[in-house]
């Protein structure tokens, strides 16, 4: 399936957001996610189904001051 992650086209064979994130190397990292502009909590990622063309935003927290 083709999805867009932070604006970049990606091909993944994953039915859920959690599986897509793992396949893309984000598994286990502290990140915030949104699909098609809607926030998806870490707990909801395993249940959030993906469709071809979905737009996923991944944001990692920044440290510093």
TORZALUM-533196 format. One record per residue: x, y, z of N, C-alpha, C, CB in turn; residue number from 1; residue in one letter. Coordinates in nm, 2 decimals. Glycine has a CB too. Layout:
BEGIN
<site n_c1="X" n_c2="Y" n_c3="Z" ca_c1="X" ca_c2="Y" ca_c3="Z" c_c1="X" c_c2="Y" c_c3="Z" cb_c1="X" cb_c2="Y" cb_c3="Z" n="NUM" res="a"/>
...
# end
This chain:
BEGIN
<site n_c1="0.08" n_c2="-0.12" n_c3="0.00" ca_c1="0.00" ca_c2="0.00" ca_c3="0.00" c_c1="0.09" c_c2="0.12" c_c3="0.00" cb_c1="-0.10" cb_c2="0.00" cb_c3="0.12" n="1" res="x"/>
<site n_c1="0.04" n_c2="0.23" n_c3="-0.06" ca_c1="0.12" ca_c2="0.35" ca_c3="-0.07" c_c1="0.06" c_c2="0.45" c_c3="0.03" cb_c1="0.11" cb_c2="0.41" cb_c3="-0.21" n="2" res="x"/>
<site n_c1="0.15" n_c2="0.50" n_c3="0.12" ca_c1="0.11" ca_c2="0.60" ca_c3="0.22" c_c1="0.21" c_c2="0.72" c_c3="0.21" cb_c1="0.10" cb_c2="0.55" cb_c3="0.36" n="3" res="x"/>
<site n_c1="0.18" n_c2="0.83" n_c3="0.27" ca_c1="0.28" ca_c2="0.94" ca_c3="0.28" c_c1="0.31" c_c2="0.96" c_c3="0.43" cb_c1="0.21" cb_c2="1.07" cb_c3="0.22" n="4" res="x"/>
<site n_c1="0.44" n_c2="0.96" n_c3="0.45" ca_c1="0.49" ca_c2="0.98" ca_c3="0.59" c_c1="0.57" c_c2="1.11" c_c3="0.59" cb_c1="0.58" cb_c2="0.86" cb_c3="0.64" n="5" res="x"/>
<site n_c1="0.52" n_c2="1.21" n_c3="0.66" ca_c1="0.58" ca_c2="1.35" ca_c3="0.67" c_c1="0.60" c_c2="1.40" c_c3="0.53" cb_c1="0.71" cb_c2="1.34" cb_c3="0.75" n="6" res="x"/>
<site n_c1="0.51" n_c2="1.37" n_c3="0.44" ca_c1="0.51" ca_c2="1.42" ca_c3="0.30" c_c1="0.59" c_c2="1.33" c_c3="0.20" cb_c1="0.57" cb_c2="1.55" cb_c3="0.30" n="7" res="x"/>
<site n_c1="0.66" n_c2="1.23" n_c3="0.25" ca_c1="0.73" ca_c2="1.14" ca_c3="0.16" c_c1="0.65" c_c2="1.01" c_c3="0.13" cb_c1="0.87" cb_c2="1.11" cb_c3="0.22" n="8" res="x"/>
<site n_c1="0.65" n_c2="0.98" n_c3="0.00" ca_c1="0.58" ca_c2="0.86" ca_c3="-0.04" c_c1="0.65" c_c2="0.73" c_c3="0.01" cb_c1="0.56" cb_c2="0.85" cb_c3="-0.19" n="9" res="x"/>
<site n_c1="0.58" n_c2="0.64" n_c3="0.07" ca_c1="0.63" ca_c2="0.52" ca_c3="0.12" c_c1="0.55" c_c2="0.40" c_c3="0.08" cb_c1="0.65" cb_c2="0.52" cb_c3="0.28" n="10" res="x"/>
<site n_c1="0.61" n_c2="0.29" n_c3="0.05" ca_c1="0.53" ca_c2="0.16" ca_c3="0.02" c_c1="0.55" c_c2="0.07" c_c3="0.15" cb_c1="0.59" cb_c2="0.09" cb_c3="-0.11" n="11" res="x"/>
<site n_c1="0.44" n_c2="0.03" n_c3="0.20" ca_c1="0.44" ca_c2="-0.06" ca_c3="0.32" c_c1="0.34" c_c2="-0.17" c_c3="0.30" cb_c1="0.41" cb_c2="0.02" cb_c3="0.45" n="12" res="x"/>
<site n_c1="0.36" n_c2="-0.28" n_c3="0.36" ca_c1="0.27" ca_c2="-0.39" ca_c3="0.36" c_c1="0.22" c_c2="-0.40" c_c3="0.51" cb_c1="0.33" cb_c2="-0.52" cb_c3="0.31" n="13" res="x"/>
<site n_c1="0.14" n_c2="-0.30" n_c3="0.55" ca_c1="0.09" ca_c2="-0.30" ca_c3="0.69" c_c1="-0.05" c_c2="-0.25" c_c3="0.69" cb_c1="0.18" cb_c2="-0.21" cb_c3="0.77" n="14" res="x"/>
<site n_c1="-0.13" n_c2="-0.32" n_c3="0.77" ca_c1="-0.27" ca_c2="-0.28" ca_c3="0.78" c_c1="-0.31" c_c2="-0.18" c_c3="0.89" cb_c1="-0.36" cb_c2="-0.41" cb_c3="0.80" n="15" res="x"/>
<site n_c1="-0.22" n_c2="-0.17" n_c3="0.98" ca_c1="-0.24" ca_c2="-0.07" ca_c3="1.09" c_c1="-0.13" c_c2="0.03" c_c3="1.10" cb_c1="-0.26" cb_c2="-0.15" cb_c3="1.22" n="16" res="x"/>
<site n_c1="-0.16" n_c2="0.14" n_c3="1.17" ca_c1="-0.06" ca_c2="0.24" ca_c3="1.20" c_c1="0.06" c_c2="0.18" c_c3="1.27" cb_c1="-0.12" cb_c2="0.36" cb_c3="1.27" n="17" res="x"/>
<site n_c1="0.04" n_c2="0.10" n_c3="1.37" ca_c1="0.14" ca_c2="0.04" ca_c3="1.45" c_c1="0.24" c_c2="-0.04" c_c3="1.37" cb_c1="0.09" cb_c2="-0.04" cb_c3="1.57" n="18" res="x"/>
<site n_c1="0.18" n_c2="-0.12" n_c3="1.28" ca_c1="0.26" ca_c2="-0.21" ca_c3="1.19" c_c1="0.34" c_c2="-0.13" c_c3="1.09" cb_c1="0.18" cb_c2="-0.31" cb_c3="1.12" n="19" res="x"/>
<site n_c1="0.28" n_c2="-0.02" n_c3="1.04" ca_c1="0.35" ca_c2="0.07" ca_c3="0.95" c_c1="0.47" c_c2="0.14" c_c3="1.02" cb_c1="0.26" cb_c2="0.17" cb_c3="0.89" n="20" res="x"/>
<site n_c1="0.45" n_c2="0.19" n_c3="1.14" ca_c1="0.55" ca_c2="0.26" ca_c3="1.21" c_c1="0.67" c_c2="0.16" c_c3="1.24" cb_c1="0.50" cb_c2="0.31" cb_c3="1.34" n="21" res="x"/>
<site n_c1="0.64" n_c2="0.04" n_c3="1.28" ca_c1="0.74" ca_c2="-0.06" ca_c3="1.30" c_c1="0.82" c_c2="-0.09" c_c3="1.17" cb_c1="0.68" cb_c2="-0.19" cb_c3="1.35" n="22" res="x"/>
<site n_c1="0.75" n_c2="-0.10" n_c3="1.06" ca_c1="0.82" ca_c2="-0.13" ca_c3="0.93" c_c1="0.91" c_c2="-0.02" c_c3="0.89" cb_c1="0.71" cb_c2="-0.16" cb_c3="0.83" n="23" res="x"/>
<site n_c1="0.87" n_c2="0.11" n_c3="0.93" ca_c1="0.94" ca_c2="0.23" ca_c3="0.89" c_c1="1.05" c_c2="0.26" c_c3="0.99" cb_c1="0.85" cb_c2="0.34" cb_c3="0.87" n="24" res="x"/>
<site n_c1="1.07" n_c2="0.18" n_c3="1.09" ca_c1="1.18" ca_c2="0.20" ca_c3="1.19" c_c1="1.15" c_c2="0.29" c_c3="1.31" cb_c1="1.29" cb_c2="0.27" cb_c3="1.12" n="25" res="x"/>
<site n_c1="1.02" n_c2="0.32" n_c3="1.33" ca_c1="0.98" ca_c2="0.40" ca_c3="1.44" c_c1="0.93" c_c2="0.32" c_c3="1.56" cb_c1="0.86" cb_c2="0.49" cb_c3="1.40" n="26" res="x"/>
<site n_c1="0.94" n_c2="0.19" n_c3="1.55" ca_c1="0.89" ca_c2="0.10" ca_c3="1.66" c_c1="0.96" c_c2="0.12" c_c3="1.79" cb_c1="0.90" cb_c2="-0.05" cb_c3="1.62" n="27" res="x"/>
<site n_c1="0.89" n_c2="0.14" n_c3="1.90" ca_c1="0.94" ca_c2="0.16" ca_c3="2.03" c_c1="1.00" c_c2="0.30" c_c3="2.06" cb_c1="1.06" cb_c2="0.07" cb_c3="2.04" n="28" res="x"/>
<site n_c1="0.99" n_c2="0.39" n_c3="1.96" ca_c1="1.04" ca_c2="0.53" ca_c3="1.98" c_c1="0.92" c_c2="0.62" c_c3="2.04" cb_c1="1.09" cb_c2="0.59" cb_c3="1.85" n="29" res="x"/>
<site n_c1="0.96" n_c2="0.71" n_c3="2.12" ca_c1="0.86" ca_c2="0.81" ca_c3="2.17" c_c1="0.83" c_c2="0.91" c_c3="2.06" cb_c1="0.92" cb_c2="0.88" cb_c3="2.30" n="30" res="x"/>
<site n_c1="0.71" n_c2="0.90" n_c3="2.00" ca_c1="0.67" ca_c2="0.99" ca_c3="1.89" c_c1="0.52" c_c2="1.02" c_c3="1.91" cb_c1="0.70" cb_c2="0.92" cb_c3="1.76" n="31" res="x"/>
<site n_c1="0.48" n_c2="1.13" n_c3="1.84" ca_c1="0.34" ca_c2="1.16" ca_c3="1.83" c_c1="0.30" c_c2="1.14" c_c3="1.69" cb_c1="0.32" cb_c2="1.31" cb_c3="1.87" n="32" res="x"/>
<site n_c1="0.18" n_c2="1.09" n_c3="1.67" ca_c1="0.14" ca_c2="1.06" ca_c3="1.53" c_c1="0.00" c_c2="1.11" c_c3="1.50" cb_c1="0.13" cb_c2="0.90" cb_c3="1.51" n="33" res="x"/>
<site n_c1="-0.02" n_c2="1.14" n_c3="1.37" ca_c1="-0.15" ca_c2="1.18" ca_c3="1.32" c_c1="-0.17" c_c2="1.11" c_c3="1.19" cb_c1="-0.16" cb_c2="1.34" cb_c3="1.31" n="34" res="x"/>
<site n_c1="-0.29" n_c2="1.08" n_c3="1.16" ca_c1="-0.33" ca_c2="1.02" ca_c3="1.03" c_c1="-0.44" c_c2="1.11" c_c3="0.97" cb_c1="-0.38" cb_c2="0.87" cb_c3="1.04" n="35" res="x"/>
<site n_c1="-0.41" n_c2="1.16" n_c3="0.85" ca_c1="-0.50" ca_c2="1.25" ca_c3="0.78" c_c1="-0.54" c_c2="1.37" c_c3="0.86" cb_c1="-0.62" cb_c2="1.17" cb_c3="0.73" n="36" res="x"/>
<site n_c1="-0.44" n_c2="1.42" n_c3="0.94" ca_c1="-0.47" ca_c2="1.54" ca_c3="1.02" c_c1="-0.53" c_c2="1.51" c_c3="1.16" cb_c1="-0.56" cb_c2="1.63" cb_c3="0.95" n="37" res="x"/>
<site n_c1="-0.56" n_c2="1.39" n_c3="1.19" ca_c1="-0.62" ca_c2="1.35" ca_c3="1.32" c_c1="-0.52" c_c2="1.28" c_c3="1.41" cb_c1="-0.74" cb_c2="1.27" cb_c3="1.31" n="38" res="x"/>
<site n_c1="-0.50" n_c2="1.34" n_c3="1.53" ca_c1="-0.41" ca_c2="1.28" ca_c3="1.63" c_c1="-0.45" c_c2="1.14" c_c3="1.66" cb_c1="-0.40" cb_c2="1.36" cb_c3="1.76" n="39" res="x"/>
<site n_c1="-0.34" n_c2="1.05" n_c3="1.67" ca_c1="-0.37" ca_c2="0.91" ca_c3="1.70" c_c1="-0.27" c_c2="0.88" c_c3="1.82" cb_c1="-0.34" cb_c2="0.81" cb_c3="1.58" n="40" res="x"/>
<site n_c1="-0.33" n_c2="0.85" n_c3="1.94" ca_c1="-0.25" ca_c2="0.82" ca_c3="2.06" c_c1="-0.18" c_c2="0.69" c_c3="2.04" cb_c1="-0.34" cb_c2="0.81" cb_c3="2.18" n="41" res="x"/>
<site n_c1="-0.07" n_c2="0.68" n_c3="2.12" ca_c1="0.01" ca_c2="0.55" ca_c3="2.12" c_c1="-0.08" c_c2="0.43" c_c3="2.14" cb_c1="0.12" cb_c2="0.56" cb_c3="2.22" n="42" res="x"/>
<site n_c1="-0.17" n_c2="0.44" n_c3="2.23" ca_c1="-0.26" ca_c2="0.33" ca_c3="2.27" c_c1="-0.35" c_c2="0.29" c_c3="2.15" cb_c1="-0.34" cb_c2="0.36" cb_c3="2.39" n="43" res="x"/>
<site n_c1="-0.38" n_c2="0.38" n_c3="2.07" ca_c1="-0.48" ca_c2="0.36" ca_c3="1.96" c_c1="-0.41" c_c2="0.31" c_c3="1.83" cb_c1="-0.56" cb_c2="0.48" cb_c3="1.93" n="44" res="x"/>
<site n_c1="-0.28" n_c2="0.31" n_c3="1.82" ca_c1="-0.21" ca_c2="0.28" ca_c3="1.69" c_c1="-0.24" c_c2="0.14" c_c3="1.64" cb_c1="-0.07" cb_c2="0.31" cb_c3="1.71" n="45" res="x"/>
<site n_c1="-0.25" n_c2="0.05" n_c3="1.74" ca_c1="-0.27" ca_c2="-0.09" ca_c3="1.69" c_c1="-0.41" c_c2="-0.11" c_c3="1.63" cb_c1="-0.25" cb_c2="-0.19" cb_c3="1.81" n="46" res="x"/>
<site n_c1="-0.50" n_c2="-0.03" n_c3="1.67" ca_c1="-0.64" ca_c2="-0.04" ca_c3="1.62" c_c1="-0.67" c_c2="0.05" c_c3="1.50" cb_c1="-0.74" cb_c2="-0.01" cb_c3="1.72" n="47" res="x"/>
<site n_c1="-0.57" n_c2="0.14" n_c3="1.47" ca_c1="-0.60" ca_c2="0.24" ca_c3="1.36" c_c1="-0.56" c_c2="0.18" c_c3="1.23" cb_c1="-0.52" cb_c2="0.37" cb_c3="1.38" n="48" res="x"/>
<site n_c1="-0.66" n_c2="0.14" n_c3="1.15" ca_c1="-0.64" ca_c2="0.08" ca_c3="1.02" c_c1="-0.59" c_c2="0.19" c_c3="0.92" cb_c1="-0.77" cb_c2="0.02" cb_c3="0.97" n="49" res="x"/>
<site n_c1="-0.51" n_c2="0.15" n_c3="0.82" ca_c1="-0.46" ca_c2="0.24" ca_c3="0.72" c_c1="-0.53" c_c2="0.20" c_c3="0.59" cb_c1="-0.31" cb_c2="0.23" cb_c3="0.71" n="50" res="x"/>
<site n_c1="-0.54" n_c2="0.31" n_c3="0.50" ca_c1="-0.59" ca_c2="0.29" ca_c3="0.37" c_c1="-0.48" c_c2="0.35" c_c3="0.27" cb_c1="-0.73" cb_c2="0.36" cb_c3="0.35" n="51" res="x"/>
<site n_c1="-0.49" n_c2="0.30" n_c3="0.15" ca_c1="-0.40" ca_c2="0.35" ca_c3="0.05" c_c1="-0.41" c_c2="0.50" c_c3="0.03" cb_c1="-0.43" cb_c2="0.28" cb_c3="-0.09" n="52" res="x"/>
<site n_c1="-0.30" n_c2="0.57" n_c3="0.04" ca_c1="-0.30" ca_c2="0.71" ca_c3="0.02" c_c1="-0.31" c_c2="0.79" c_c3="0.15" cb_c1="-0.42" cb_c2="0.75" cb_c3="-0.06" n="53" res="x"/>
<site n_c1="-0.32" n_c2="0.72" n_c3="0.27" ca_c1="-0.33" ca_c2="0.79" ca_c3="0.39" c_c1="-0.20" c_c2="0.88" c_c3="0.41" cb_c1="-0.34" cb_c2="0.70" cb_c3="0.51" n="54" res="x"/>
<site n_c1="-0.22" n_c2="0.99" n_c3="0.48" ca_c1="-0.11" ca_c2="1.08" ca_c3="0.51" c_c1="-0.08" c_c2="1.07" c_c3="0.66" cb_c1="-0.14" cb_c2="1.23" cb_c3="0.47" n="55" res="x"/>
<site n_c1="0.04" n_c2="1.03" n_c3="0.70" ca_c1="0.08" ca_c2="1.01" ca_c3="0.84" c_c1="0.19" c_c2="1.11" c_c3="0.87" cb_c1="0.14" cb_c2="0.87" cb_c3="0.86" n="56" res="x"/>
<site n_c1="0.17" n_c2="1.18" n_c3="0.98" ca_c1="0.27" ca_c2="1.27" ca_c3="1.04" c_c1="0.33" c_c2="1.21" c_c3="1.16" cb_c1="0.20" cb_c2="1.41" cb_c3="1.07" n="57" res="x"/>
<site n_c1="0.46" n_c2="1.21" n_c3="1.17" ca_c1="0.53" ca_c2="1.16" ca_c3="1.28" c_c1="0.62" c_c2="1.27" c_c3="1.33" cb_c1="0.62" cb_c2="1.03" cb_c3="1.24" n="58" res="x"/>
<site n_c1="0.60" n_c2="1.30" n_c3="1.46" ca_c1="0.68" ca_c2="1.40" ca_c3="1.53" c_c1="0.75" c_c2="1.35" c_c3="1.65" cb_c1="0.59" cb_c2="1.53" cb_c3="1.57" n="59" res="x"/>
<site n_c1="0.88" n_c2="1.37" n_c3="1.66" ca_c1="0.96" ca_c2="1.32" ca_c3="1.78" c_c1="0.98" c_c2="1.44" c_c3="1.87" cb_c1="1.10" cb_c2="1.26" cb_c3="1.73" n="60" res="x"/>
<site n_c1="0.97" n_c2="1.42" n_c3="2.00" ca_c1="0.99" ca_c2="1.53" ca_c3="2.09" c_c1="1.14" c_c2="1.58" c_c3="2.09" cb_c1="0.96" cb_c2="1.49" cb_c3="2.24" n="61" res="x"/>
<site n_c1="1.15" n_c2="1.71" n_c3="2.11" ca_c1="1.28" ca_c2="1.77" ca_c3="2.10" c_c1="1.33" c_c2="1.81" c_c3="2.25" cb_c1="1.29" cb_c2="1.90" cb_c3="2.01" n="62" res="x"/>
<site n_c1="1.46" n_c2="1.80" n_c3="2.27" ca_c1="1.51" ca_c2="1.84" ca_c3="2.40" c_c1="1.59" c_c2="1.97" c_c3="2.38" cb_c1="1.60" cb_c2="1.72" cb_c3="2.46" n="63" res="x"/>
<site n_c1="1.61" n_c2="2.03" n_c3="2.49" ca_c1="1.68" ca_c2="2.16" ca_c3="2.48" c_c1="1.60" c_c2="2.27" c_c3="2.54" cb_c1="1.73" cb_c2="2.19" cb_c3="2.34" n="64" res="x"/>
<site n_c1="1.66" n_c2="2.38" n_c3="2.53" ca_c1="1.59" ca_c2="2.49" ca_c3="2.59" c_c1="1.61" c_c2="2.62" c_c3="2.52" cb_c1="1.63" cb_c2="2.51" cb_c3="2.73" n="65" res="x"/>
# end
